[in-house]
């Protein structure tokens, strides 16, 4: 299996090559149920839909296959790390979206 844990995607999301003074960026991990994780460097005001899109592209699946959770609650497309109270090093749980009822 692939080792995603050493992967840091920054240029895909925001231009963070040089960190401007006063610009808060954090690294968050998106972790799946198999223990794989992908790291993203994001600004506190980056909409999570950018993270979802980049993660889905990296996994080779449509975004609709995934459900993203932080602290046990679903993350919305327009949520930001700041609105979710995320800190550097926090992780997002990624689950395959269940299709059908139960």
DSSP file (Angstrom, degrees, kcal/mol; ACC not computed):
  #  RESIDUE AA STRUCTURE BP1 BP2  ACC     N-H-->O    O-->H-N    N-H-->O    O-->H-N    TCO  KAPPA ALPHA  PHI   PSI    X-CA   Y-CA   Z-CA
    1    1 A X              0   0    0      0, 0.0     2,-0.1     0, 0.0     0, 0.0   0.000 360.0 360.0 360.0 156.2    0.0    0.0    0.0
    2    2 A X        -     0   0    0      1,-0.1     2,-0.9     2,-0.0     3,-0.1  -0.439 360.0-131.3 -76.7 147.4    1.1    3.6   -0.6
    3    3 A X    >   +     0   0    0      1,-0.2     3,-0.5    -2,-0.1    -1,-0.1  -0.841  32.0 168.3-100.7  99.9    2.5    5.6    2.2
    4    4 A X  G >   +     0   0    0     -2,-0.9     3,-2.1     1,-0.2    35,-0.5   0.628  57.3  87.5 -83.7 -13.7    0.6    8.9    2.1
    5    5 A X  G 3  S+     0   0    0      1,-0.3    -1,-0.2    33,-0.1    33,-0.1   0.734  85.3  52.3 -66.0 -22.1    1.9   10.1    5.4
    6    6 A X  G <  S+     0   0    0     -3,-0.5     2,-0.5    31,-0.1    -1,-0.3   0.422  88.1 105.5 -90.9   4.1    5.0   11.7    4.0
    7    7 A X    <   -     0   0    0     -3,-2.1    32,-2.0    30,-0.4     2,-0.5  -0.724  45.7-177.2 -91.0 123.3    3.0   13.7    1.5
    8    8 A X  E     -a   39   0A   0     -2,-0.5     2,-0.7    30,-0.1    32,-0.2  -0.970   5.9-166.6-120.6 117.8    2.5   17.4    2.0
    9    9 A X  E     +a   40   0A   0     30,-2.5    32,-1.6    -2,-0.5    45,-0.0  -0.894  31.3 136.8-104.1 113.6    0.4   19.2   -0.5
   10   10 A X    >>  +     0   0    0     -2,-0.7     4,-1.9    30,-0.2     3,-1.1   0.698  64.4  55.8-120.9 -45.4    0.6   23.0   -0.3
   11   11 A X  T 34 S+     0   0    0      1,-0.3    -2,-0.1     2,-0.2     6,-0.1   0.769 101.2  63.2 -65.3 -23.4    0.9   24.4   -3.7
   12   12 A X  T 34 S+     0   0    0      1,-0.1    -1,-0.3     3,-0.0     3,-0.1   0.843 115.2  29.4 -65.7 -32.3   -2.4   22.7   -4.7
   13   13 A X  T <4 S-     0   0    0     -3,-1.1     2,-0.3     1,-0.4    -2,-0.2   0.933 130.4  -9.2 -95.7 -59.1   -4.3   24.7   -2.1
   14   14 A X  S  < S-     0   0    0     -4,-1.9     2,-1.5    27,-0.3    -1,-0.4  -0.950  71.8 -99.9-140.5 155.4   -2.7   28.1   -1.5
   15   15 A X        +     0   0    0     -2,-0.3     3,-0.2     1,-0.2    -4,-0.1  -0.660  57.3 151.5 -79.0  95.1    0.5   29.7   -2.6
   16   16 A X        +     0   0    0     -2,-1.5     3,-0.2     1,-0.1    -1,-0.2   0.015  24.5 119.6-116.8  26.8    2.4   29.1    0.7
   17   17 A X  S    S+     0   0    0      1,-0.2     2,-0.5    -7,-0.1    -1,-0.1   0.930  87.8  26.6 -58.6 -45.7    5.9   29.0   -0.7
   18   18 A X  S    S-     0   0    0     -3,-0.2     2,-0.7     0, 0.0    -1,-0.2  -0.978  89.0-135.0-119.4 122.2    6.9   32.0    1.4
   19   19 A X        -     0   0    0     -2,-0.5     3,-0.1    -3,-0.2    -3,-0.1  -0.627  21.5-136.5 -79.8 112.0    4.8   32.4    4.5
   20   20 A X    >   -     0   0    0     -2,-0.7     3,-1.8     1,-0.1     2,-0.1  -0.313  30.4 -93.6 -66.6 150.7    3.8   36.1    4.9
   21   21 A X  T 3  S+     0   0    0      1,-0.3    -1,-0.1     3,-0.0     3,-0.1  -0.402 111.4  14.4 -62.5 136.4    4.1   37.7    8.3
   22   22 A X  T 3  S+     0   0    0      1,-0.2     2,-0.8    -2,-0.1    -1,-0.3   0.433  93.1 123.8  79.8  -2.0    0.8   37.5   10.2
   23   23 A X    <   -     0   0    0     -3,-1.8     2,-0.6    20,-0.0    -1,-0.2  -0.828  55.7-144.6 -95.2 109.4   -0.6   34.9    7.8
   24   24 A X        +     0   0    0     -2,-0.8    20,-1.6    -3,-0.1     2,-0.4  -0.623  25.0 172.0 -81.0 118.8   -1.6   31.9    9.9
   25   25 A X  E     -B   43   0A   0     -2,-0.6     2,-0.3    18,-0.2    18,-0.2  -0.955   6.8-174.3-122.0 147.7   -1.1   28.6    8.2
   26   26 A X  E     -B   42   0A   0     16,-2.9    16,-2.8    -2,-0.4     2,-0.5  -0.917  24.0-123.4-132.7 160.8   -1.5   25.2    9.7
   27   27 A X  E     -B   41   0A   0     -2,-0.3    62,-3.3    14,-0.2     2,-0.3  -0.932  30.7-176.3-105.2 126.5   -0.9   21.6    8.6
   28   28 A X  E     -B   40   0A   0     12,-2.8    12,-2.7    -2,-0.5     2,-0.4  -0.907  15.2-140.0-120.2 152.5   -3.9   19.3    8.8
   29   29 A X  E     -Bc  39  91A   0     61,-2.2    63,-3.6    -2,-0.3     2,-0.6  -0.912   0.4-152.3-111.9 136.1   -4.0   15.6    8.1
   30   30 A X  E     -Bc  38  92A   0      8,-2.7     8,-2.0    -2,-0.4     2,-0.4  -0.950  23.5-168.5-104.0 117.6   -6.9   13.8    6.3
   31   31 A X  E     -Bc  37  93A   0     61,-3.2    63,-3.0    -2,-0.6     6,-0.2  -0.886   7.0-154.1-113.4 134.7   -6.9   10.2    7.6
   32   32 A X  E >   - c   0  94A   0      4,-2.4     3,-1.7    -2,-0.4    63,-0.1  -0.477  36.9 -97.0 -99.0 176.7   -8.8    7.3    6.1
   33   33 A X  T 3  S+     0   0    0     61,-0.5    62,-0.1     1,-0.3    -1,-0.1   0.640 120.2  60.5 -69.6 -13.8  -10.1    4.1    7.8
   34   34 A X  T 3  S-     0   0    0      2,-0.1    -1,-0.3     0, 0.0     3,-0.1   0.383 120.2-103.5 -94.2   3.6   -7.0    2.2    6.6
   35   35 A X  S <  S+     0   0    0     -3,-1.7     2,-0.2     1,-0.3    -2,-0.1   0.461  76.3 136.5  91.1   1.0   -4.6    4.4    8.4
   36   36 A X        -     0   0    0    -32,-0.1    -4,-2.4   -33,-0.1     2,-0.4  -0.550  31.7-170.7 -77.7 147.0   -3.4    6.4    5.3
   37   37 A X  E     - B   0  31A   0     -6,-0.2     2,-0.4    -2,-0.2   -30,-0.4  -0.998  16.6-158.1-141.3 147.3   -3.1   10.1    5.7
   38   38 A X  E     - B   0  30A   0     -8,-2.0    -8,-2.7    -2,-0.4     2,-0.3  -0.985  18.3-140.7-121.8 132.2   -2.4   13.1    3.5
   39   39 A X  E     -aB   8  29A   0    -32,-2.0   -30,-2.5   -35,-0.5     2,-0.4  -0.730  17.3-173.4 -95.0 140.8   -1.1   16.3    4.8
   40   40 A X  E     -aB   9  28A   0    -12,-2.7   -12,-2.8    -2,-0.3     2,-0.6  -0.999  17.9-146.0-132.5 134.3   -2.3   19.7    3.7
   41   41 A X  E     + B   0  27A   0    -32,-1.6   -27,-0.3    -2,-0.4     2,-0.3  -0.895  35.8 166.9 -97.0 121.3   -0.9   23.2    4.6
   42   42 A X  E     - B   0  26A   0    -16,-2.8   -16,-2.9    -2,-0.6     2,-0.2  -0.908  37.1-113.2-133.3 158.1   -3.8   25.6    4.7
   43   43 A X  E >   - B   0  25A   0     -2,-0.3     3,-1.7   -18,-0.2    38,-0.4  -0.546  36.7-111.7 -81.9 157.5   -4.6   29.1    5.8
   44   44 A X  T 3  S+     0   0    0    -20,-1.6    38,-2.3     1,-0.3    39,-0.4   0.738 118.8  47.1 -62.3 -22.6   -7.1   29.4    8.7
   45   45 A X  T 3  S+     0   0    0    -21,-0.3     2,-0.3    36,-0.2    -1,-0.3   0.266  80.9 123.5-105.1  12.1   -9.6   31.0    6.3
   46   46 A X    <   -     0   0    0     -3,-1.7    35,-0.6     1,-0.1     2,-0.2  -0.572  67.3-118.7 -72.6 129.1   -9.3   28.4    3.5
   47   47 A X  B >>  -F   80   0B   0     -2,-0.3     3,-1.8    33,-0.2     4,-0.6  -0.478  16.6-128.6 -68.6 138.7  -12.6   26.8    2.7
   48   48 A X  H 3> S+     0   0    0     31,-2.9     4,-2.7    28,-0.3     3,-0.2   0.707 100.5  77.9 -64.1 -20.4  -12.6   23.1    3.3
   49   49 A X  H 3> S+     0   0    0     28,-2.0     4,-2.3    30,-0.3    -1,-0.3   0.815  90.8  56.0 -60.4 -27.5  -13.9   22.4   -0.1
   50   50 A X  H <> S+     0   0    0     -3,-1.8     4,-2.2    27,-0.2    -1,-0.2   0.907 108.8  45.8 -68.0 -41.2  -10.4   23.0   -1.4
   51   51 A X  H  X S+     0   0    0     -4,-0.6     4,-2.7    -3,-0.2     5,-0.2   0.935 113.6  49.5 -64.5 -46.6   -9.0   20.3    0.9
   52   52 A X  H  X S+     0   0    0     -4,-2.7     4,-2.7     1,-0.2     5,-0.2   0.919 111.6  48.8 -59.3 -45.1  -11.8   17.9   -0.1
   53   53 A X  H  X S+     0   0    0     -4,-2.3     4,-2.3    -5,-0.2    -1,-0.2   0.926 113.9  45.0 -62.9 -46.1  -11.2   18.5   -3.8
   54   54 A X  H  X S+     0   0    0     -4,-2.2     4,-2.2     2,-0.2    -1,-0.2   0.889 113.9  49.3 -67.6 -39.0   -7.5   18.0   -3.6
   55   55 A X  H  X S+     0   0    0     -4,-2.7     4,-2.1     2,-0.2    -2,-0.2   0.939 111.7  48.8 -63.7 -46.5   -7.8   14.9   -1.4
   56   56 A X  H  X>S+     0   0    0     -4,-2.7     5,-2.3    -5,-0.2     4,-0.8   0.897 111.4  49.6 -62.0 -41.1  -10.4   13.4   -3.7
   57   57 A X  H ><5S+     0   0    0     -4,-2.3     3,-0.7     1,-0.2    -1,-0.2   0.920 110.4  50.4 -62.3 -44.1   -8.1   14.0   -6.7
   58   58 A X  H 3<5S+     0   0    0     -4,-2.2    -2,-0.2     1,-0.2    -1,-0.2   0.852 112.4  47.2 -63.1 -35.0   -5.2   12.5   -5.0
   59   59 A X  H 3<5S-     0   0    0     -4,-2.1    -1,-0.2     2,-0.2    -2,-0.2   0.576 110.5-124.1 -82.9 -10.0   -7.3    9.4   -4.2
   60   60 A X  T <<5S+     0   0    0     -4,-0.8     2,-0.3    -3,-0.7    -3,-0.2   0.790  72.7 111.2  73.5  27.4   -8.5    9.2   -7.7
   61   61 A X  S   <S-     0   0    0     -5,-2.3    -1,-0.3    -6,-0.2    -2,-0.2  -0.907  74.8 -97.1-131.1 158.5  -12.2    9.3   -6.7
   62   62 A X    >   -     0   0    0     -2,-0.3     3,-2.1     1,-0.1     4,-0.3  -0.460  36.0-118.6 -70.8 147.8  -15.0   11.7   -7.0
   63   63 A X  G >  S+     0   0    0      1,-0.3     3,-1.7     2,-0.2    -1,-0.1   0.772 109.4  71.5 -59.5 -27.0  -15.6   13.9   -3.9
   64   64 A X  G 3  S+     0   0    0      1,-0.3    -1,-0.3    32,-0.0    33,-0.1   0.655  86.1  67.5 -67.3 -13.6  -19.1   12.4   -3.5
   65   65 A X  G <  S+     0   0    0     -3,-2.1    32,-3.7    31,-0.1     2,-0.3   0.671  96.7  67.1 -75.5 -16.4  -17.4    9.1   -2.4
   66   66 A X  E <   -D   96   0A   0     -3,-1.7     2,-0.4    30,-0.3    30,-0.2  -0.772  57.3-163.3-115.1 149.6  -16.1   10.7    0.8
   67   67 A X  E     -D   95   0A   0     28,-2.8    28,-2.7    -2,-0.3     2,-0.5  -1.000  18.5-151.1-124.4 130.5  -17.5   12.1    4.1
   68   68 A X  E     -D   94   0A   0     -2,-0.4     7,-2.6     7,-0.3     2,-0.4  -0.881  14.6-175.3-109.5 131.0  -15.2   14.3    6.1
   69   69 A X  E     -DE  93  74A   0     24,-3.0    24,-2.6    -2,-0.5     2,-0.4  -0.941  12.5-172.4-127.3 144.4  -15.5   14.5    9.9
   70   70 A X  E >  S- E   0  73A   0      3,-2.5     3,-1.5    -2,-0.4    22,-0.1  -0.981  80.2 -10.9-135.7 125.6  -13.7   16.6   12.5
   71   71 A X  T 3  S-     0   0    0     -2,-0.4     3,-0.1    20,-0.3    -1,-0.1   0.857 130.6 -53.9  53.1  38.6  -14.4   16.0   16.2
   72   72 A X  T 3  S+     0   0    0      1,-0.2     2,-0.4    21,-0.0    -1,-0.3   0.493 116.9 101.6  81.9   3.7  -17.3   13.7   15.4
   73   73 A X  E <  S-E   70   0A   0     -3,-1.5    -3,-2.5     0, 0.0    -1,-0.2  -0.936  76.8-102.5-124.5 149.8  -19.2   16.1   13.2
   74   74 A X  E     -E   69   0A   0     -2,-0.4     2,-0.5    -5,-0.2    -5,-0.2  -0.351  33.9-131.6 -64.5 141.4  -19.5   16.4    9.4
   75   75 A X        -     0   0    0     -7,-2.6    -7,-0.3    -2,-0.0     2,-0.2  -0.822  18.6-137.7 -96.5 132.2  -17.5   19.2    7.9
   76   76 A X    >   -     0   0    0     -2,-0.5     3,-1.2     1,-0.1   -28,-0.3  -0.492  21.2-112.8 -85.9 158.7  -19.3   21.5    5.4
   77   77 A X  T 3  S+     0   0    0      1,-0.3   -28,-2.0    -2,-0.2   -27,-0.2   0.847 117.4  43.8 -56.5 -37.1  -17.8   22.7    2.1
   78   78 A X  T 3  S+     0   0    0    -30,-0.2    -1,-0.3   -31,-0.2     2,-0.0   0.387  87.1 113.2 -97.3   3.7  -17.7   26.3    3.4
   79   79 A X    <   -     0   0    0     -3,-1.2   -31,-2.9   -32,-0.1     2,-0.3  -0.366  51.8-155.7 -66.2 156.3  -16.3   25.5    6.8
   80   80 A X  B  >  -F   47   0B   0    -33,-0.2     4,-1.9   -32,-0.1     5,-0.2  -0.883  31.4-106.9-127.3 161.2  -12.7   26.8    7.5
   81   81 A X  H  >>S+     0   0    0    -35,-0.6     5,-2.9   -38,-0.4     4,-0.6   0.887 123.0  51.8 -54.3 -37.1  -10.1   25.6    9.9
   82   82 A X  H >45S+     0   0    0    -38,-2.3     3,-0.9     1,-0.2    -1,-0.2   0.926 108.3  48.3 -66.1 -44.8  -10.8   28.7   12.0
   83   83 A X  H 345S+     0   0    0    -39,-0.4    -1,-0.2     1,-0.2    -2,-0.2   0.786 114.3  48.1 -67.9 -24.9  -14.6   28.1   12.1
   84   84 A X  H 3<5S-     0   0    0     -4,-1.9    -1,-0.2     2,-0.0    -2,-0.2   0.537 112.0-120.2 -89.7  -8.1  -13.9   24.5   13.1
   85   85 A X  T <<5 +     0   0    0     -3,-0.9    -3,-0.2    -4,-0.6    -4,-0.1   0.808  52.1 170.0  73.6  29.5  -11.4   25.5   15.8
   86   86 A X      < -     0   0    0     -5,-2.9     2,-0.3    -6,-0.2    -1,-0.2  -0.416  16.2-162.2 -77.2 150.4   -8.6   23.5   14.2
   87   87 A X    >   -     0   0    0     -2,-0.1     3,-2.2   -60,-0.1   -61,-0.1  -0.833  39.0 -69.1-124.8 165.4   -5.0   23.8   15.3
   88   88 A X  T 3  S+     0   0    0     -2,-0.3   -60,-0.2     1,-0.3    -1,-0.1  -0.301 121.6  20.6 -55.1 129.2   -1.7   22.8   13.6
   89   89 A X  T 3  S+     0   0    0    -62,-3.3    -1,-0.3     1,-0.3   -61,-0.2   0.341  88.3 141.1  93.5  -6.7   -1.4   19.0   13.4
   90   90 A X    <   -     0   0    0     -3,-2.2   -61,-2.2   -63,-0.3     2,-0.4  -0.228  40.6-138.4 -64.4 159.5   -5.2   18.3   13.8
   91   91 A X  E     -c   29   0A   0    -63,-0.2     2,-0.4   -61,-0.0   -20,-0.3  -0.938   6.4-146.2-127.0 149.9   -6.6   15.5   11.7
   92   92 A X  E     -c   30   0A   0    -63,-3.6   -61,-3.2    -2,-0.4     2,-0.4  -0.913  20.6-132.8-107.4 133.1   -9.8   15.0    9.7
   93   93 A X  E     -cD  31  69A   0    -24,-2.6   -24,-3.0    -2,-0.4     2,-0.5  -0.743  19.3-160.1 -86.5 133.6  -11.4   11.6    9.5
   94   94 A X  E     +cD  32  68A   0    -63,-3.0   -61,-0.5    -2,-0.4     2,-0.3  -0.966  12.3 178.2-117.4 123.9  -12.4   10.6    6.0
   95   95 A X  E     - D   0  67A   0    -28,-2.7   -28,-2.8    -2,-0.5     2,-0.3  -0.897  36.9-103.4-121.5 151.9  -14.9    7.8    5.5
   96   96 A X  E     - D   0  66A   0     -2,-0.3   -30,-0.3   -30,-0.2     2,-0.2  -0.599  45.5-112.1 -70.3 132.0  -16.4    6.3    2.4
   97   97 A X        -     0   0    0    -32,-3.7     2,-0.3    -2,-0.3    -1,-0.1  -0.474  30.9-124.1 -66.6 130.5  -19.9    7.7    2.0
   98   98 A X        -     0   0    0     -2,-0.2     2,-0.5     2,-0.0    -1,-0.1  -0.607  20.2-151.6 -79.0 135.0  -22.5    5.0    2.5
   99   99 A X        +     0   0    0     -2,-0.3     2,-0.1     2,-0.1   -34,-0.0  -0.915  59.0  17.4-107.1 131.6  -24.9    4.5   -0.4
  100  100 A X  S    S-     0   0    0     -2,-0.5     2,-0.1     2,-0.0    -2,-0.0  -0.286  89.4 -69.2  99.0 171.8  -28.4    3.2    0.4
  101  101 A X              0   0    0     -2,-0.1    -2,-0.1     1,-0.1     0, 0.0  -0.459 360.0 360.0 -98.8 170.7  -30.3    2.9    3.6
  102  102 A X              0   0    0     -2,-0.1    -1,-0.1     0, 0.0    -2,-0.0   0.276 360.0 360.0-147.9 360.0  -30.0    0.8    6.7
